[in-house]
Amino acid sequence: MTDRRFCDDRGWYERKPDERPQATYTITVTNPGWLAHLVPGMEWGTSGFDDDVWPRIQPAWRSPDVMALAKGIDASQDFSGMPVLADALQEAGCDSDDLLSHLRDPHAVHVRGCWALDLLLGRA
């Protein structure tokens, strides 16, 4: 179990187990092409996980089909194949609702550094 004590501008406090921290970040990119798919004024939202609640990737989930799809999506930065990746993961035995739901979410805006893709590729 991780320490549930946090410090912010209010001082030290303990977070309740069901309480998720919220944060706002300003992200500066070095290559404007990464944001070409965003419309002006569009905001990008994401969710993170504490280290102890990340979906646990089982070795069997990293089947050759899953890894080929994940690497292809990562290389091309064409995220339209995310639902296909979710199907391949499920066929490989994946039962993580968080992971499968994120990959299948039609409203999700996937960008380089997507937590789900990075998790599969061993970068998270």
N, C-alpha and C positions, 0 to 999 in steps of 0.2 A: 504494500500500500504506500502511496506517495503522501508527502506532507501536504496537508490541506490549508496551511497558513500562507497568506499572501500579503503583499504590501503594495499600496497604491498611495495616491495623494491624501487619502483619509487616514493612513497609518496601517498597522498590522491588523488583520482580521482572519477569521476562519471561515472557509466556504462550506456551506452545507453540501452533503454528498450529491444531491440532485441538482445543484446549482452550477451552471456552466459559465465560465468567465466570458465576457463580451469585450471586444476591442475594435477600434477603428484604425486602419492603417492607410497611409498614403504610399502608393507604390510608384516608383519611378522606373521606367524601362530604358534600357540603353539602345534598343532597336524598336523604332515606332511601328515596324511591321508586325510586331507581336500583338498590337492593339488594333490592327486594321479592321478586324471583324466587329469591333465595338462601335456603336453609334455615339455621337457627341452627347455627353451628359449621362451616359449609361454608367451605372455603378456595378461593381463586381463584388459578389458576396461569396463567402466560403465558410466552411465550418471546420474546426480542427478537433483533435482528440487529445486528451491527456495521454501521457505515455502508457499508462496502465489500462486504457480502454481502446486503443487502436484496434481495428479489426485484425485478428491474427491470421496471417496468410499461411495456409497449410501447404507443404511441399507439393502435394498432389494437384493443387489448384494451378500450379505453374506448369501445366501440360505444354507440349510443343505447340499446339494450336493457340492456346492462351498467350504464350510468350511471343509467337509470331505476330499475332494481332496487336498486342500491346506495343511491341517494338515498331511495327508499321505505323501505328497511330502516332507514336512519339516522334518518329523520324519525319513523317509528313505533316504533323500538326493538323491533320484533318480528323476532327473529333466526331465526325458523323458515324463512325464505326463503333462508338462506345456501347450502344445496345447490343451489337453483335458480340463484342467482348464480354458483356454480361452473360449472354447466352452460352458462350464457350466456357466461361467460369462455372456457370451452373452445371453444365454437362460434366465438368471436371470434379464436381462435388461441392462447390462453394455453397455455403448456407448463410453467408453474412448478409443480413438484410440491409445494413448500412452501405456496404460496398455495392451490392446488386442494385439497390434503389438509386444510388448516386449515378451509376453508369447508365441506368435506363431513364433517368429523369429528363423529360422532354424540355423542361425549362432551365436546366442547368447550363451555365456558361462555362465550358471547359477551356482552359488556357494552359500554356506551358507551365508545368509545376502542379498540375491537378493532383491532389493528394492520393486519389484512388490509383491513377496510373503510376505515380511515383512509388506507391506502396507495392504494386505488383512487380515493378522493375527493380525493387530493392533499394530505392533511393530515399525511402522515408523510414 
